[in-house]
Amino acid sequence: MLNTLFTESTGHARPIVIVHGLYGSGRNWGVIAKRLSDRGPVIAVDQRNHGDSFWSDSHSYPDMAADLAEVIASLGGPVDVVGHSMGGKAAMVLALTRPELVERLIVADIAPVGYSHSQIQFIEAMRAVDLSTVEKRSDASEQLATHVDDPTLQAFFTQSLDVKAKRWKLNLDALAAEMPKILGFPEMDGAFEKPTLFLSGALSNYVTAEARPTIKRLFPMARFAKIPGAGHWLHAEKPREFEASVRAFLDRDQ
């Protein structure tokens, strides 16, 4: 089963399962998980090929959705699910294939469509780091800087570095091989007919007007909201606003 980070709670709201994006981990969501845990338990997962979860040659969305279903079944389900980017796609496939496990869904800055941009350059940047010379995360950041301009992304990637073992906690080979599946979205039948929020960064172009017909076909109860001043990494750029949006949506029908 996936590695999970469980944040205890004295609240009685339905558990929230948080699903991170590409190159991320449940650990990235620790602060938000802790703040939301006043409502009820929060479980952040490490997806396959990420963090402390198992590695696999497959990184398809049906497989990732099955991983999430196993976790939720172990919790006694159903739960509310928050998924960002790749994690949002996995969460959408889960909701469409196992709707009995998901009560409400928040999809952060992604749509159920294919994308033409590539993320492979970041794999190449991580592969280019000479891990034998890395004694602390800042050493890796310095090397990443020759390929990745954004210091925020440098810091984000090094969160998935095991400095002591001198290894990435990412299955870079599998992620590279499966990149077309990660950028795509499987053909899906049916619809998830429960409350769904598509929460986007106002400065991001990941959820376009052209995607809305597909979103509404698969998620007929979808609502849309944007966080001003945030891009694709909306939860990291505007964590308080992101948390407030999640609360407002999940508490709406309590």
Disulfide bonds with the S-S distance in Angstrom:
none
